[in-house]
Structure formats: C-alpha cells, structure tokens
Amino acid sequence: MVATPAIASAPLASRRGLFSSIPSARSPNSVSRPALHSEEIRVNPLGAAFRGTSHPRCVEAAAAAATAAAAAAASTSSPSPSPSPSTAAAPTAAPAVVLTREAGKNGKLAAALAQRGLLTLELPLVQTAEGPDAGALPGFISEAAAAEEAGVGVNTAKAYEWIIVTSPESASVFVGGWKAAGSPKKGIRVAAVGTGTARALSAAGFSPRVEFTPSVANAVTLAAELPFVRNGCRRVLYPASAKAGSDLQEGLSARGFEVDRLNTYTTLPVPRGDLPAGAVAAARRAAVVALASPSAVKAWLEVIAGSGDPSSSSETSTSSSSASSSDAVCGGVAAACIGSTTADAARKAGFERVFAPEEPGLAGFVEAVVEALEEMKKEFEGAGSSP
C-alpha cells in the first residue's frame, strides 16, 4: 500500500466522536455493525452536447452521438424502517467513509466495509455520459472483424493488433460496442490494463479471453510492455475516456504503434444542487473519502469544497479563496484511492493523506480505505494526548 506522510495540522478535533466510534476494521465480523446511513440521491439527466471528435473517421457518427446522456438516475437502498424525511435531509451521524463512485457502483465496496463494521455514506459525485466517438465504436470493431474474416489478416488499414481497455468503465463501454457489432470473435485481440479491468470485461459479457495484462496496472507500463504481433500491422484501437491522459498513446507511438483513439465516454460531476444538503454536510465530517477516478477527485473539490478546479487560471482573489477552501477540505480527510492514477490526482489536488493499492481492484480498494482509517485514528489519538 502506498501512502503519503500524515500532516499534523489537519483539523482532527472536529471528528472526536467519529474516531472514538470507529472499530478495528482489520477484523471483519469481529464487531457489531452500525446501521448504514442511507440517503436518496437523484441525478438529473444532462443535456450538454459534446462538440468535435477525436478521430477523423468519427465525424459522421458523432453527429448522432453528440448529445451526452447521463448515467441512470440512482437511489441508494434504505434500511427498514425507512428514515424520516428530516433524518434523510440532515444525517446526525458522521460517516467513517464517503463512497463517491457513480450511482449503482458503490455496492460492493459498501458491503465489504459493512463487514468490517464501518459506517458509510453513498454520495455519487460523478456520472458517466457518452463521448463524441461512442457511436463509431461498433463500426471500428465490425471492420476489424470483417478484415480478419475475409482472410486479409492484420496487414490491412482496418485491422488492429490490439484493442486496449484501461478501466472497468472503459470495459463496460467497449463491451457495449462489441455487442452492438455482433459480438465478433475473430480480429479481436484485447489487452487490459490490469486484472480488475480484465474481470470487468468478463463480467460485462465479453467472451474472448484477455490476451495481455502488464506487470504493473498503469498506462505507462502497458505502453512499454504491450507485445508486437508477428507480421502485424502495428495498429492499436484505444477506446478511451475523453478525460484520459496521453501517456498510453504517446508511449505506444514512441515504440512504433499507430494508435486510433476513440473518446467513447466521459465523466462529469453531479451538479451540487442535485445532492441533498444533509448528505453534503455529513460528507464534510467524514474521516475518509473513497475515490475511484481523477474525475471524482475534481468533483469532491467542486461539490464538497466548492472550489472548482484548483489549477484553473481565475482571478487572484478567486484563486486564493478556492485554495483556502480546498486546503480546508482536503486537509481534514484522507483519500483512499482505487489506483495510482487517482492517487496522483488526489495529491495534486491538495490531499495530505493519500492511500492506494499497488494493484487496482476491490480488495486493494478496501485495504486502502482501512489503512486510511487506521492512520487517521492514530493521528487523532496522538493529537488527543498532546499537551
């Protein structure tokens, strides 16, 4: 597990009641489980349109796919009996952990933490929407499969040595395009950034096996280790998030691959006005925030800190205010991240305590949360014993 050093000046005193109630989370089932706090959080559909495309072959398809649709509106399940409206609007108990993934994707992590007796609050801060190239993906896949079926093989402008999938969300989007293309088997050689993404592909219904994963689950290592196919065309199809960085394609290009990148989806912050005020207030008092993407890091700042993008070049007074707000929120909570990319984003955003597993996945994510809680608890106990 990778962690940044703790900073002693964080405002831990305001969480006195929270830390005294956190159990030893290392031993599942060894403590009584507090009832999970439930909030109904609805996300309004977005009407924003994406302009432009990332690939010249996508111009025509993008016209039909340009309007982004929000991920399904969601609500968390409520324990029985259901809380009264006043309870749901303004929870009195601070959660140990805030879960921030898209609605409907926090269940496994919440269940794993509940097994350890931890109070969680599901507060989806990001939502997924189609990217400008989403409509073109099935066509790219169909053409690659048809070239292989016709016996043209990999030495054609429409074939690919590899199709690269770099996250569970990317896996879901890719499998949707693959199914829309008729679920072809030939001409589809897939590399996944890690075992978690490979499992997501299988869970989404992708039946061909994943043929390559790198030794370390990140874009830089994948770009460095992706093998060449004998007598291959050195072409790669990369269905990506519109917000993904360029490390992967730049690394592959430097090795002689031609990369066709399709921006098939993006992530957007849930508007602050769509979140219950009570849930936002409770999130501010949490010990740990669980973050699964750089977009979630940015959304935490925008929604919880109200600071917007800390790297934006706004006027000096606004920047100073934003930095102050960001420092206050990031300094008082630990960030448990799903992987190294999100952890890097959290550090850049100003989080002073950042924890992440070496290998992305649920088990590592849970351990990052537990380690973050233990570190925060140690700091609180140390602060309490100081004169």
C-alpha positions in Angstrom: 0.0 0.0 0.0 1.3 3.5 -0.9 0.6 6.4 1.4 1.7 10.0 1.7 3.0 11.2 5.1 0.4 12.5 7.5 0.2 16.2 8.3 -0.3 17.0 11.9 -2.1 20.3 11.4 -5.3 18.7 10.0 -8.5 19.6 11.8 -9.0 16.3 13.6 -10.6 17.6 16.7 -13.9 18.2 14.9 -14.1 14.4 14.3 -13.7 13.4 18.0 -16.9 11.5 18.2 -16.3 9.8 14.8 -12.9 8.4 15.7 -14.0 7.2 19.1 -16.7 5.1 17.4 -14.6 3.6 14.6 -14.0 -0.1 15.2 -10.8 -2.0 14.4 -11.6 -2.5 10.8 -8.9 -5.1 10.2 -11.0 -7.9 11.6 -14.3 -8.5 9.6 -17.2 -9.8 11.6 -15.5 -9.1 15.0 -17.5 -6.1 15.9 -21.2 -5.2 15.9 -22.1 -3.4 12.7 -23.7 0.0 12.9 -26.7 0.6 10.7 -25.6 2.1 7.4 -26.7 5.6 6.9 -29.0 5.9 3.9 -29.6 8.9 1.6 -31.6 9.0 -1.6 -29.6 10.9 -4.2 -31.0 11.5 -7.6 -29.1 12.7 -10.6 -30.8 14.7 -13.3 -30.1 13.8 -16.9 -27.7 16.1 -18.6 -28.4 17.9 -21.8 -24.9 19.0 -22.6 -23.6 18.3 -26.1 -20.0 17.3 -26.9 -18.5 19.2 -29.8 -15.9 17.8 -32.1 -14.4 14.3 -32.4 -11.0 12.9 -31.6 -10.7 10.7 -34.8 -11.4 11.7 -38.4 -13.4 8.6 -39.1 -15.9 9.6 -36.4 -17.2 12.9 -37.8 -20.4 11.4 -39.4 -21.1 9.0 -36.5 -20.6 11.8 -33.9 -23.5 13.8 -35.3 -25.8 11.1 -34.0 -23.9 10.5 -30.8 -23.0 14.1 -29.8 -25.7 14.6 -27.2 -24.5 13.2 -23.9 -26.8 11.1 -21.8 -26.3 10.9 -18.0 -25.9 7.5 -16.3 -29.0 6.0 -15.0 -30.6 8.0 -12.2 -30.0 6.2 -8.9 -31.0 5.9 -5.4 -29.4 4.1 -2.5 -31.4 1.4 -0.7 -32.8 2.4 2.7 -32.8 0.2 5.8 -36.1 -0.8 7.3 -37.8 1.1 8.7 -37.1 3.9 6.3 -35.7 7.1 7.8 -38.0 10.1 8.2 -37.5 12.9 5.7 -35.9 15.0 8.3 -33.3 12.3 9.0 -32.6 11.8 5.4 -32.2 15.5 4.8 -29.7 16.1 7.7 -28.0 13.0 9.0 -26.8 13.3 12.6 -24.0 10.7 12.4 -20.8 11.4 10.5 -19.9 8.5 8.3 -16.4 7.0 8.5 -16.2 6.7 4.7 -17.8 8.6 1.8 -18.4 6.5 -1.3 -18.2 8.7 -4.4 -18.5 6.4 -7.5 -21.3 6.6 -10.0 -24.7 5.7 -8.7 -25.1 1.9 -8.6 -21.3 1.2 -8.5 -20.7 1.6 -4.7 -22.5 -1.6 -3.6 -19.6 -4.0 -3.4 -17.3 -1.6 -1.6 -20.1 -0.6 0.8 -20.8 -4.3 1.6 -17.1 -5.0 2.2 -16.8 -2.1 4.6 -20.0 -3.0 6.3 -18.5 -6.4 7.0 -15.9 -4.5 9.0 -18.4 -2.6 10.9 -17.8 0.7 9.2 -20.4 3.5 8.7 -20.5 4.6 5.1 -22.4 7.3 3.1 -23.0 6.8 -0.6 -22.7 10.1 -2.3 -22.2 9.6 -6.0 -20.3 12.7 -7.2 -19.7 11.7 -10.8 -21.8 10.4 -13.6 -20.9 8.8 -17.0 -22.0 10.2 -20.3 -21.3 9.3 -23.9 -18.3 10.8 -25.6 -18.2 12.1 -29.1 -16.9 8.8 -30.6 -19.3 6.4 -28.8 -21.4 5.8 -31.9 -18.4 5.0 -34.1 -17.0 2.2 -31.9 -19.2 -0.7 -33.2 -18.2 0.2 -36.7 -14.5 0.1 -35.9 -14.9 -3.3 -34.3 -17.0 -4.7 -37.1 -14.5 -3.6 -39.7 -11.6 -5.2 -37.8 -13.5 -8.4 -37.5 -14.6 -8.4 -41.2 -11.0 -7.9 -42.3 -9.9 -10.9 -40.4 -12.9 -13.0 -41.6 -12.1 -12.1 -45.2 -8.6 -13.5 -44.8 -6.9 -10.2 -45.2 -5.4 -10.6 -41.7 -3.7 -7.9 -39.7 -2.0 -6.3 -42.7 -4.9 -4.1 -43.5 -5.8 -0.5 -42.7 -9.0 -1.7 -40.9 -7.4 -4.3 -38.7 -5.7 -4.0 -35.3 -3.1 -5.9 -33.5 -4.6 -4.9 -30.2 -7.7 -3.3 -28.7 -6.7 -1.7 -25.4 -9.1 -1.4 -22.4 -7.9 0.7 -19.5 -10.6 0.8 -16.8 -13.8 -1.0 -15.6 -15.9 1.8 -17.1 -14.0 1.6 -20.3 -14.6 -2.2 -20.3 -18.4 -1.6 -19.9 -18.4 0.8 -22.8 -16.2 -1.4 -25.0 -18.3 -4.5 -24.4 -21.4 -2.5 -25.3 -19.8 -1.6 -28.6 -18.6 -5.1 -29.2 -22.1 -6.5 -28.7 -23.6 -3.8 -31.0 -21.1 -5.1 -33.6 -22.5 -8.6 -33.3 -20.0 -10.0 -30.7 -17.3 -11.0 -33.2 -14.5 -13.3 -32.1 -12.0 -13.0 -34.9 -9.9 -10.0 -35.2 -10.5 -9.0 -31.6 -7.3 -9.3 -29.5 -7.7 -7.4 -26.2 -5.2 -6.1 -23.7 -6.4 -4.9 -20.3 -4.5 -2.5 -18.1 -4.9 -4.9 -15.1 -6.7 -7.9 -13.7 -9.5 -5.8 -12.3 -10.3 -4.5 -15.8 -10.0 -8.0 -17.2 -12.6 -9.2 -14.7 -14.8 -6.3 -15.6 -14.7 -7.3 -19.2 -15.7 -10.9 -18.4 -18.5 -9.7 -16.0 -19.9 -7.5 -18.8 -20.2 -10.5 -21.1 -17.0 -10.3 -23.2 -16.3 -13.9 -24.1 -12.9 -13.9 -25.8 -10.1 -14.1 -23.3 -8.0 -11.1 -22.5 -4.6 -11.9 -24.0 -2.4 -9.5 -22.2 -2.1 -7.5 -19.0 1.1 -5.6 -18.0 3.3 -6.3 -14.9 2.0 -3.1 -13.3 -1.5 -1.9 -13.8 -0.9 1.6 -15.3 -0.8 3.2 -18.7 2.9 3.8 -18.8 3.7 0.1 -18.1 1.1 -1.1 -20.6 2.6 1.1 -23.3 6.1 -0.2 -22.5 5.2 -3.9 -22.4 2.5 -4.4 -25.0 3.9 -7.1 -27.3 4.2 -6.9 -31.0 2.2 -9.4 -33.0 4.4 -11.3 -35.5 3.9 -9.9 -39.0 1.4 -7.5 -37.5 0.3 -4.1 -38.7 1.4 -2.2 -35.6 -2.1 -0.7 -35.2 -3.9 -0.3 -31.9 -7.6 0.7 -31.2 -7.9 2.6 -27.9 -11.5 3.3 -26.8 -10.9 5.8 -24.0 -12.4 8.3 -21.7 -12.4 11.8 -23.1 -10.6 12.9 -19.9 -7.9 10.2 -20.1 -4.3 11.4 -20.4 -2.0 10.9 -23.3 0.7 8.7 -21.6 -0.6 5.5 -23.2 -0.8 6.6 -26.8 2.4 8.6 -26.6 4.2 5.6 -25.2 2.8 3.3 -27.9 3.6 5.8 -30.7 7.2 6.0 -29.5 7.5 2.3 -29.9 6.2 2.4 -33.5 2.5 1.7 -33.0 -0.2 3.7 -34.8 -2.9 4.4 -32.3 -6.6 5.1 -33.1 -8.1 6.7 -30.0 -11.8 6.9 -29.7 -13.2 9.1 -26.9 -16.2 6.9 -26.2 -17.3 8.3 -22.9 -16.6 10.9 -20.3 -17.3 11.5 -16.6 -19.0 14.7 -15.3 -19.6 16.0 -11.8 -23.1 15.6 -10.4 -24.4 19.2 -10.0 -24.2 20.3 -6.4 -27.8 21.3 -6.4 -28.8 17.7 -7.1 -27.3 16.4 -3.9 -29.1 16.5 -0.6 -27.7 19.3 1.6 -27.6 16.9 4.6 -25.5 14.4 2.7 -23.0 17.0 1.7 -22.8 18.3 5.3 -22.2 14.7 6.6 -19.5 14.1 4.0 -17.6 17.1 5.2 -17.3 15.4 8.6 -16.1 12.0 7.3 -12.7 10.6 8.1 -12.0 9.1 4.6 -13.3 9.7 1.1 -13.1 6.7 -1.4 -12.1 8.0 -4.8 -12.1 5.8 -8.0 -11.1 8.3 -10.7 -9.4 11.7 -11.2 -12.9 13.0 -12.1 -14.1 12.0 -8.6 -11.2 14.0 -7.1 -12.2 17.1 -9.0 -15.9 16.5 -8.2 -15.0 16.3 -4.4 -13.4 19.7 -4.6 -16.2 21.2 -6.6 -19.1 19.7 -4.6 -17.7 19.4 -1.1 -15.1 22.2 -1.1 -17.0 24.3 -3.6 -13.6 25.3 -5.0 -13.8 24.3 -8.6 -10.6 23.3 -10.5 -7.6 24.2 -8.4 -5.4 24.5 -11.5 -7.7 27.0 -13.2 -6.4 30.5 -14.0 -9.1 32.6 -12.4 -8.6 36.0 -10.8 -6.3 36.2 -7.8 -9.0 36.7 -5.2 -11.0 33.8 -6.5 -7.9 31.6 -6.7 -7.0 32.4 -3.1 -10.4 31.6 -1.9 -10.5 28.4 -3.8 -7.1 27.3 -2.5 -8.2 28.0 1.1 -11.4 26.1 0.7 -9.5 23.2 -1.0 -6.9 23.1 1.8 -9.6 23.0 4.5 -11.5 20.1 3.0 -8.6 18.1 1.6 -6.5 18.6 4.8 -9.2 17.2 7.1 -10.0 14.0 5.3 -7.9 11.1 4.0 -8.2 10.0 0.3 -8.4 6.2 -0.3 -7.9 5.7 -4.0 -8.6 2.8 -6.3 -5.2 3.1 -8.0 -2.1 5.1 -8.7 -3.6 7.4 -11.3 -6.3 8.6 -8.9 -3.8 8.8 -6.1 -1.6 11.2 -8.2 -4.6 13.3 -8.9 -5.5 13.5 -5.2 -2.0 14.6 -4.2 -2.1 17.3 -6.9 -5.5 18.5 -5.6 -4.1 19.0 -2.1 -4.9 15.9 -0.2 -2.3 15.4 2.5 -3.1 11.8 3.3 -3.4 9.6 0.2 -3.6 5.8 0.2 -3.7 3.5 -2.8 -3.1 -0.2 -3.5 -0.4 -1.4 -5.9 -3.0 -3.3 -8.0 -6.4 -1.7 -8.6 -9.4 -3.8 -7.6 -12.0 -4.2 -4.9 -9.7 -6.0 -2.4 -7.0 -3.4 -2.7 -9.5 -0.6 -2.6 -10.9 -1.9 0.7 -7.4 -2.2 2.2 -6.7 1.4 1.1 -9.8 2.6 3.0 -8.9 0.5 6.1 -5.3 1.8 6.1 -6.5 5.4 5.7 -8.9 5.0 8.6 -6.3 3.5 10.9 -3.8 6.3 10.1 -6.5 8.9 10.8 -7.4 7.2 14.0 -3.7 7.1 15.1 -3.4 10.8 14.3 -6.5 11.7 16.3 -5.3 9.6 19.3 -1.8 11.3 19.1 -3.4 14.8 18.9 -5.6 14.0 21.9 -2.6 13.0 24.0 -0.6 16.1 23.2 -0.4 18.8 25.9 
